Amino acid sequence: MSEVPFRPREVLLEKQKYFQSIYKHTYLKGPHDKITSVAIPAALAATSLFFIGQGVYHMSHGIGKKE
C-alpha cells in the first residue's frame, strides 16, 4: 500500500535542482528569505536598542518619575 505524494515528482525535482544550484547559505536560498532572516531581526534589534537608550536617558535625567 503506497500513499499519494503531496506534490508531483517533477515539481520536487525542479525545486531540488533550484536549491542545489544556488551557492548561498541554506537560510537565504528562497526568494523572500532575506526579509525574514535579515530585515525583521535587524528591525527588532534597532527598536530594542532605541528603547533601551530612551530608558537610560530618562533614568539619568529623572524624567517620568512617580512621586
C-alpha positions as CSV (number, residue, x, y, z in Angstrom):
1,M,0.0,0.0,0.0
2,S,1.5,3.3,-1.1
3,E,0.5,6.8,-0.2
4,V,-0.3,9.5,-2.7
5,P,2.5,12.1,-2.7
6,F,1.8,15.7,-1.7
7,R,3.4,17.1,-4.8
8,P,4.2,15.6,-8.2
9,R,7.7,14.2,-8.5
10,E,8.5,16.7,-11.3
11,V,7.9,19.7,-9.1
12,L,10.1,18.2,-6.3
13,L,12.9,17.6,-8.8
14,E,12.7,21.2,-10.1
15,K,12.9,22.6,-6.6
16,Q,15.8,20.3,-5.7
17,K,17.7,21.4,-8.8
18,Y,17.0,25.1,-7.9
19,F,18.1,24.8,-4.3
20,Q,21.2,22.7,-5.1
21,S,22.4,25.1,-7.8
22,I,22.5,28.2,-5.5
23,Y,25.7,28.7,-3.7
24,K,24.4,30.6,-0.7
25,H,23.7,29.8,2.9
26,T,20.7,27.5,3.3
27,Y,18.7,30.0,5.2
28,L,19.0,32.6,2.3
29,K,18.0,30.4,-0.6
30,G,14.4,31.3,-1.1
31,P,13.1,34.4,-2.8
32,H,11.8,36.1,0.3
33,D,14.3,34.8,2.8
34,K,16.3,38.0,3.1
35,I,13.2,39.7,4.5
36,T,12.6,37.1,7.2
37,S,16.2,36.3,8.0
38,V,17.8,39.7,7.9
39,A,15.3,42.6,7.8
40,I,12.9,41.6,10.6
41,P,15.6,40.7,13.1
42,A,17.5,43.9,12.3
43,A,14.4,46.0,12.8
44,L,13.7,44.3,16.1
45,A,17.3,44.9,17.3
46,A,17.1,48.5,16.2
47,T,13.8,49.2,18.0
48,S,15.0,47.4,21.2
49,L,18.3,49.5,21.2
50,F,16.3,52.7,20.7
51,F,14.0,51.9,23.7
52,I,17.0,50.9,25.9
53,G,18.7,54.2,25.0
54,Q,15.5,56.1,25.7
55,G,15.1,54.4,29.1
56,V,18.7,55.1,30.1
57,Y,18.2,58.8,29.1
58,H,15.0,59.1,31.1
59,M,16.6,57.4,34.1
60,S,19.7,59.6,34.0
61,H,17.6,62.8,33.8
62,G,14.9,61.8,36.2
63,I,12.1,62.1,33.6
64,G,8.8,60.3,34.3
65,K,9.4,59.5,38.0
66,K,6.4,58.8,40.1
67,E,6.4,60.7,43.4
